[in-house]
Amino acid sequence: MLTTRIAHLLYEPKDSLDDADRAPANPIDIVLHIAFLALIPTVCGYIATVHIGWDIGAGDPYLLPASVVFYIAIAAYIAFNVGVYAMGFAIYWLAQTFDVKPNPLHCIELAILTSAPLFLTGFMALYPVLYIDVMVGMVALAASVYLLYVGVPIFMHIPKEAGFIYSTWVVTLGLIMLVVFFGLSVFIFSGLT
């Protein structure tokens, strides 16, 4: 069910978010879709890093041994899953500020739908040229932020003006979580080497 919404989201975002609000996904769909979407950048990144090599613009493609990348891929997969759930609970937690009482699963569904462009750009790792992947990633990030600004008023049933403020807080919390994840990953992997 979420798969058709994600496909529809790419060309009719507002209609797809309206449909998702009217018929929320069930918990099993939510768990399976997060698990599947998190596999896309993890598997593609693993293949690119071990078998193809990253072109960083200077010299030969950069490869890492499979034994090292395996642990990085597992950690990334866990971080992607935790990140989506954390964003869903951040959306739910912020609802108190706006006197809204949403279902936590509905908030996680919004986090899945808005993060879908970022997960789908994981396929770009199969073409591991750093500057191109960064540019595509920036476009996907802009699409995710757009979907968040469109989706919050729809899912929370609040006016667009309040939805703008709500979405801005969600983006701020997302940036804080990103910094925390980066800090933890640097700390963990510096301890491994």
N, C-alpha and C positions, 0 to 999 in steps of 0.2 A: 504494500500500500504506500509506504513512504517512498519507494523507488519510483513509482509513477509521479508522485508529487515532486520529487527532486528533478526528474526529467522535465516536467511541466514548469517547474520553477525557473528553468533556464530561459524560457521564451515568454512566459506569462507570469511574472513574479507575484503581482498583487492577487490575481485570481487563484493562483496556487496556494498562497498564504490564507486567503479567505476560505478555500476548501479545507485546508488543514485545520483551521479554527473551528469550522462547523462539524468536522468529523475527526476528533483527535485519534492519534495512533494508539495501539495497545502496547503494554509494556514489553512484550516479546519482540514486536516490530522495532521498538526503540533500541533495545539491547542489540539485536541482530544488525541493525543498520549502522549503529556506532561501531560495532566490531568490524563490519565489512568496510565501511568508509576509512577506518584507521588502517586497514590493510593496504590500501592503494599506495599512499606515500611510503609506507614501510617496505613493502615488497619491491616497489620500483626503485626506491633509494638504495636498497640492498643490491639489486641487480646492477645499478649504475656504478656503485662504489666498488663492487668486487669484480665485475666482469667487463664493464665498458670503460670506466675511468672518467673522472671529472676534468673537463677542460676549464682551467681557471684563467686562461689567457696568456700564460707564460710556460713554455716548455711542454713536455709530454703530459698526457692525461694522468691524473693523480688517482692511484688505486690503493686500496687497503686490503690486508689479508682478511679472508672470510671469517676467521676465528674472532677477530676484533669487531668486525662489522655486525656479526651475529648478535653480540651483546648490546651494541648500539641500537640495532633494529628492535630488539625486545624492549629496551628502555623507551625508545621512541613510540612504539605501539602502545605501551602502557600510558605514556604521557599524553598521547592523542586521546585515548579513551577517558582518562582522568580529566583532561582539559574540557572536553565536551560536557561531561557531567558537572564539572565545576561551573562552567558558564551557565548551564541550566539552573543550577541551584543559586547562582548569583542573580539571575533574572528573577527567580522566585523570591529570594531574600529582599531584593529591591522593591518588590511589589508592595511591601508593607508601607513604604514611604508614600506611595500613591494610592493608598487605601483600596488595593485590589487584592482579591483572594483567589489566585489562580491555582490550578492543579499542578503540583511539581512535575509530573510527567509531561504535561502540556508545555511547560517551560523548557524542559529538556528537548522536546520535539522542536521548539523554536530554535534552540541552540544547534540542533542537527541541521535544520533547513538553512540556517544562515551560514553555517560553516561548510556546507556542501561545496561551494566553489573552491574553497581552499583545499579540501581533500581531493577534489577532482584534478587539481593542478599537480597532484602527486604523479600523474602519468607523465608530466614533463620531465621527471627525473630520468626517464628512459632516453632522453636527449640531453645528456649532462653537460651543457654549456652554461656556465655559471651566470653570465650576464643576461642571457635569454631567459633562463629560469627565474631570475630575480625580477625581470620585467613582467613576465607572465604572472608571477606571484603577487606583484603589486596590483595588477588588474584584478586578480581574484580577491585580494584583500578589499579593494574598493567595492567589488560586487557584494562581498559578505557584509560590509558595513552598510551598503545600500539596502540589502535585504533586512538587516536588523532594524534600520530606521523605518522601513515600510512595515515590517512584521510586528514590532512591539505594540503600536496602537491597535492593530487588528487582534492580536492574541490577548492583550490585556483589557480590551474594550475601554480604552481611554481616548480622549481627544488627541489629535495629531500634535498639538502644541506640547501637551504633557508627555506624549510619546517621544517627542524629540529630546526632551530633558532626560527621560527614562533611558532612552537608547544611548545618550551621551554618557550616562553613568555606567551603563553596561560596557561600552567601549573602554572607558577608563579602567574598570575592574579587569577587563580582558588584557589590557596593556600591563597592568600590575601583575596579573597571573603569568603573563609571558616573561616578564623580567624575573619573576621567582623561578619559573621552570628553567630559564637559561642559567640563572645563578646556581640552581641545584645540579644541573647537568655538568656545568664546569667544575663544580666542587666534587661531584662523584667521579667524573672521568679523569680529573687531575689526580685523584687518589688512586686510580687504577694504573696509572702510568708511572 
